[in-house]
Amino acid sequence: MLRAQISRALARSYATATSPHALVFLEHRQGDLESASLSALTAASQLGGQVTGLVVGSPEEVPSVVEKAKRLNGLTTLLHCASPQYSTLLPETVSPLLEKLLSENSPFTHVVSAHSSSAKSILPRVAAKLDVPAVSDITSLEHDAASGSTTFTRPIYAGNAISTVLFTVRSTAFEAAAGGDAAESEVKALDSVEVSDVPTEHLGTTLTKSDRPDLGVASRVISGGRALKNAETFQSTLYPLADVLGAAVGASRAAVDAGYADNSLQVGQTGKVVAPELYMALGISGAIQHLAGMKDSKLIVAVNKVNACAQHYQPLIIRFFRIQTHPSSKWQTLA
């Protein structure tokens, strides 16, 4: 794990360090705040300064989201901007609004977001336009009030940077901010930044619908790998067990590439990062690419050949079980 120190020292003549003031990009879907954004709010609160939230969306969605967001713990101010062009958060339309907020004389020292698909498209664009540093997928942070420096921990990063910092948060590393009992934040409306001749057209959003918990926030996850051999076995093995345990279903990259499961279920470095209370890996070898997406799970149960478990999961699992087939049942029992 490498650490990166980001110092906001715009001039050597500063007598005191600048107090942190974070702007949190609050994402929402169908009128509800995304849980990952609540984790980003928790991370922003750990900076120890003021925290301003930003809600962007269509005129139909924004009012109901603002009503929920203004009582979130940790928020001091809530900004919102509604426009038909924000019905879908395209980087080309949202970036100019953030650039305006972060222009000269901006009070914000940090811009914080969940490490979501939208944020991964928007924040790097804004950082490049403003020539400021961006740090992605952090798992912890420490702010030194005396020097005004912030130290981030993330899987891969090194270097020093100056000025306003944009960073995304690994939601599984921070508790979601609570809401409902806090004093209402000051709410302010923003004018939209109209963008003409947008080069990108949103054709539609296709979501995988399921009655099971969302994979990214589920407390129990059951994942299958290539050893399940085909999509039929994957479904007949994992789905009934997931329904009994109230768990989300995940898959290794090998299983997704083989067509056993939809790519929205992929867990790993190039998929989703999860940290449930219970993670069950059935027929997954435990390669480093997969471990990167689930190693923070509280309890990991790996069902595989003992040698395979010992080779890859040993740093994470305390005890191994040998599997024996029960003679009168198709189900296998642990011995």
Legacy VTK file of the C-alpha trace (Angstrom):
# vtk DataFile Version 3.0
C-alpha trace
ASCII
DATASET POLYDATA
POINTS 335 float
0.000 0.000 0.000
1.593 3.286 -1.055
0.817 6.646 0.472
0.613 10.021 -1.250
0.881 13.357 0.501
-1.044 16.237 -1.088
-0.097 19.656 0.255
-2.150 22.774 -0.394
0.515 25.447 0.093
-0.091 28.013 -2.633
2.630 30.364 -1.410
5.510 30.171 1.056
4.305 33.343 2.750
1.218 31.708 4.304
1.270 32.331 8.064
-1.361 29.676 8.778
-2.581 26.627 6.915
-5.779 26.876 4.901
-8.737 25.299 6.691
-10.156 22.406 4.639
-13.479 22.904 2.875
-14.701 19.864 0.941
-17.209 19.798 -1.902
-18.945 16.397 -2.067
-20.567 15.317 -5.334
-23.731 13.519 -4.180
-24.987 11.043 -6.766
-28.564 9.784 -6.802
-30.818 7.421 -8.703
-34.612 7.566 -8.970
-34.873 10.058 -6.120
-32.594 8.208 -3.674
-29.023 9.063 -2.731
-26.442 6.466 -3.700
-25.002 4.733 -0.633
-21.488 5.134 -2.038
-21.934 8.921 -1.965
-22.761 8.690 1.738
-19.398 6.980 2.241
-17.761 9.835 0.325
-19.439 12.260 2.741
-17.935 10.369 5.679
-14.485 10.646 4.105
-14.956 14.387 3.537
-15.976 14.844 7.182
-12.681 13.288 8.279
-10.843 16.296 6.841
-12.106 18.240 9.838
-13.429 21.331 8.073
-16.572 22.534 6.352
-18.389 20.138 4.037
-20.617 21.307 1.189
-22.758 18.869 -0.775
-23.639 19.205 -4.463
-26.752 17.664 -6.019
-27.098 17.846 -9.812
-29.951 16.438 -11.859
-33.186 17.040 -13.704
-35.863 19.449 -12.379
-38.068 16.423 -11.610
-35.478 14.624 -9.465
-33.512 17.311 -7.640
-36.184 18.653 -5.205
-36.862 15.270 -3.576
-33.140 14.472 -3.345
-32.435 17.852 -1.718
-35.075 17.177 0.937
-33.255 13.963 1.897
-29.722 15.320 1.580
-30.122 18.476 3.663
-30.412 16.444 6.890
-27.311 14.329 6.334
-24.842 14.306 9.215
-21.679 16.226 8.400
-23.090 18.631 5.803
-22.850 22.355 6.514
-24.162 23.608 3.171
-26.026 21.978 0.296
-25.807 23.282 -3.269
-28.170 22.046 -5.953
-28.533 22.631 -9.666
-31.457 21.429 -11.788
-31.621 21.498 -15.575
-32.981 19.236 -18.319
-29.424 18.789 -19.600
-28.540 17.099 -16.292
-31.168 14.359 -16.691
-28.210 12.132 -17.540
-24.890 13.082 -15.955
-22.668 13.243 -19.006
-19.082 14.415 -18.387
-19.430 17.012 -21.148
-22.378 18.710 -19.431
-21.510 18.354 -15.739
-17.795 19.236 -15.948
-18.374 22.937 -16.830
-20.498 23.349 -13.694
-17.734 21.959 -11.486
-15.137 24.055 -13.290
-17.190 27.158 -12.519
-17.472 26.228 -8.830
-13.727 25.596 -8.611
-12.631 28.682 -10.517
-10.617 31.548 -8.980
-11.501 32.487 -5.395
-13.182 29.125 -4.842
-13.398 28.243 -1.133
-13.060 24.515 -1.778
-9.809 22.743 -0.966
-11.017 19.219 -1.790
-13.599 17.754 -4.146
-14.856 14.355 -3.022
-16.898 11.693 -4.771
-17.596 7.997 -4.667
-15.422 5.952 -7.015
-18.349 5.462 -9.395
-18.515 5.206 -13.164
-19.815 8.770 -13.412
-17.172 10.220 -11.114
-14.389 8.356 -12.909
-15.471 10.156 -16.088
-16.173 13.593 -14.613
-13.493 14.291 -12.003
-10.383 13.502 -14.096
-11.773 15.771 -16.838
-12.258 18.630 -14.366
-8.836 18.059 -12.812
-7.177 18.182 -16.224
-9.019 21.364 -17.213
-8.041 23.130 -13.971
-4.552 21.596 -13.805
-5.080 20.242 -10.279
-4.284 16.796 -8.841
-6.768 13.936 -8.702
-6.443 10.884 -6.441
-8.722 7.927 -7.083
-10.111 5.077 -5.005
-8.680 6.073 -1.617
-9.131 3.796 1.382
-8.135 6.220 4.172
-7.015 9.791 4.739
-5.338 11.937 7.376
-5.363 15.730 7.445
-2.710 17.716 9.332
-4.332 20.976 10.398
-0.971 22.529 11.304
0.590 22.145 7.864
-2.624 21.971 5.802
-1.467 18.701 4.216
-3.613 15.654 3.517
-2.209 12.123 3.358
-4.215 9.606 1.341
-3.859 5.834 1.275
-4.797 4.040 -1.923
-3.713 0.835 -3.679
-1.319 2.462 -6.172
-0.084 6.054 -6.012
3.028 8.149 -5.336
3.989 11.780 -5.667
3.375 15.314 -4.407
0.851 17.795 -5.727
-0.137 21.398 -5.125
-3.524 23.203 -4.910
-7.112 21.963 -4.819
-7.402 18.180 -4.654
-10.076 16.044 -6.325
-10.384 12.513 -4.992
-12.744 9.567 -5.206
-13.510 7.240 -2.306
-13.657 3.452 -2.139
-17.078 3.203 -0.513
-16.339 -0.066 1.291
-13.544 1.652 3.250
-15.821 4.261 4.871
-19.076 3.980 6.794
-22.072 5.585 5.099
-23.035 8.941 6.606
-26.242 8.853 8.603
-29.189 11.096 7.913
-32.549 12.124 9.269
-31.616 13.459 12.721
-29.135 16.203 11.876
-29.886 19.908 11.691
-30.807 21.042 8.206
-27.941 22.284 6.055
-28.093 25.675 4.411
-29.525 25.063 0.949
-28.489 27.158 -2.061
-29.554 26.880 -5.705
-27.017 27.196 -8.520
-27.490 28.339 -12.093
-26.710 25.634 -14.617
-23.868 26.029 -17.082
-25.484 25.453 -20.455
-23.440 23.445 -22.938
-24.230 23.612 -26.663
-23.261 21.049 -29.276
-22.656 18.254 -26.762
-20.562 15.628 -28.606
-22.024 12.737 -26.601
-25.589 11.456 -26.843
-27.145 9.327 -24.106
-29.022 6.502 -25.827
-30.302 4.731 -22.736
-29.486 3.051 -19.454
-29.749 -0.709 -19.079
-29.833 -1.967 -15.495
-29.649 -5.558 -14.326
-32.778 -6.066 -12.213
-32.695 -8.460 -9.284
-34.580 -9.079 -6.059
-31.273 -9.818 -4.344
-29.221 -7.150 -2.512
-27.009 -4.824 -4.526
-23.568 -6.390 -4.930
-21.664 -3.250 -3.957
-23.307 -2.830 -0.540
-24.548 -6.325 0.379
-23.592 -7.734 3.794
-23.323 -11.242 2.300
-21.877 -12.106 -1.118
-21.607 -15.499 -2.841
-19.337 -15.599 -5.892
-18.621 -18.329 -8.395
-15.679 -18.989 -10.655
-14.620 -20.891 -13.733
-14.684 -24.213 -11.867
-18.496 -24.183 -12.084
-17.974 -25.036 -15.782
-21.053 -23.419 -17.358
-23.811 -20.844 -16.849
-26.399 -23.470 -15.897
-24.261 -24.860 -13.071
-23.393 -21.331 -11.961
-27.057 -20.412 -11.619
-28.271 -23.689 -10.112
-25.473 -23.664 -7.517
-25.261 -20.014 -6.483
-28.772 -18.610 -6.872
-30.633 -20.958 -4.458
-27.923 -20.542 -1.823
-27.932 -16.763 -2.251
-31.705 -16.665 -1.827
-31.529 -18.695 1.391
-28.811 -16.476 2.873
-30.205 -13.192 1.532
-26.920 -12.647 -0.282
-25.845 -10.902 -3.464
-24.296 -12.934 -6.274
-20.844 -12.176 -7.665
-18.476 -13.763 -10.157
-14.799 -13.923 -10.986
-13.518 -12.355 -14.178
-12.910 -15.805 -15.632
-16.571 -16.721 -15.041
-17.756 -13.485 -16.645
-15.447 -13.898 -19.650
-16.745 -17.455 -20.090
-20.332 -16.184 -20.165
-21.448 -17.720 -16.866
-22.614 -14.364 -15.464
-23.247 -10.764 -16.494
-20.264 -8.424 -16.226
-22.176 -6.332 -13.661
-21.523 -9.191 -11.208
-17.746 -9.207 -11.610
-15.761 -8.809 -8.397
-12.109 -7.855 -8.625
-9.622 -5.248 -9.705
-11.455 -4.580 -12.972
-14.901 -5.175 -11.465
-16.582 -4.187 -8.219
-14.871 -3.856 -4.858
-16.881 -5.384 -2.010
-16.359 -5.729 1.743
-19.286 -7.741 3.142
-19.556 -9.412 6.514
-19.469 -12.786 4.718
-17.846 -13.525 1.362
-18.162 -17.029 -0.090
-15.964 -17.919 -3.063
-17.056 -21.115 -4.842
-14.620 -22.495 -7.367
-12.487 -19.335 -7.467
-8.729 -19.820 -7.401
-8.076 -16.578 -5.518
-5.786 -14.894 -8.024
-4.545 -11.456 -7.006
-6.904 -9.767 -9.470
-9.893 -11.222 -7.621
-8.456 -10.689 -4.141
-8.154 -6.976 -4.890
-11.936 -6.794 -5.003
-12.837 -8.712 -1.828
-9.858 -8.881 0.526
-11.459 -6.445 3.002
-14.371 -8.824 3.660
-14.845 -9.605 7.365
-15.168 -13.411 6.907
-14.042 -15.249 3.767
-15.146 -18.811 3.008
-13.336 -20.369 0.044
-14.724 -23.602 -1.408
-12.000 -25.105 -3.569
-9.238 -27.667 -3.591
-7.161 -27.312 -0.433
-3.956 -26.650 -2.366
-5.600 -23.841 -4.334
-6.967 -22.250 -1.157
-3.626 -22.509 0.609
-1.758 -20.958 -2.301
-3.887 -17.846 -2.828
-6.192 -17.299 0.140
-3.774 -18.147 2.952
-3.094 -14.515 3.947
-6.858 -13.988 4.341
-8.271 -17.264 5.692
-7.421 -18.692 9.096
-8.872 -22.199 8.739
-9.311 -24.534 5.772
-12.074 -27.122 5.408
-11.875 -30.263 3.347
-15.005 -30.937 1.258
-16.573 -34.384 1.137
-19.580 -35.397 -0.922
-22.543 -36.700 1.056
-23.531 -40.067 -0.472
-27.297 -39.407 -0.351
-27.395 -35.834 -1.587
-26.151 -33.722 -4.448
-25.095 -31.101 -1.897
-21.618 -31.214 -0.437
-20.917 -31.005 3.283
-17.968 -29.587 5.150
-15.947 -31.969 7.280
LINES 1 336
335 0 1 2 3 4 5 6 7 8 9 10 11 12 13 14 15 16 17 18 19 20 21 22 23 24 25 26 27 28 29 30 31 32 33 34 35 36 37 38 39 40 41 42 43 44 45 46 47 48 49 50 51 52 53 54 55 56 57 58 59 60 61 62 63 64 65 66 67 68 69 70 71 72 73 74 75 76 77 78 79 80 81 82 83 84 85 86 87 88 89 90 91 92 93 94 95 96 97 98 99 100 101 102 103 104 105 106 107 108 109 110 111 112 113 114 115 116 117 118 119 120 121 122 123 124 125 126 127 128 129 130 131 132 133 134 135 136 137 138 139 140 141 142 143 144 145 146 147 148 149 150 151 152 153 154 155 156 157 158 159 160 161 162 163 164 165 166 167 168 169 170 171 172 173 174 175 176 177 178 179 180 181 182 183 184 185 186 187 188 189 190 191 192 193 194 195 196 197 198 199 200 201 202 203 204 205 206 207 208 209 210 211 212 213 214 215 216 217 218 219 220 221 222 223 224 225 226 227 228 229 230 231 232 233 234 235 236 237 238 239 240 241 242 243 244 245 246 247 248 249 250 251 252 253 254 255 256 257 258 259 260 261 262 263 264 265 266 267 268 269 270 271 272 273 274 275 276 277 278 279 280 281 282 283 284 285 286 287 288 289 290 291 292 293 294 295 296 297 298 299 300 301 302 303 304 305 306 307 308 309 310 311 312 313 314 315 316 317 318 319 320 321 322 323 324 325 326 327 328 329 330 331 332 333 334
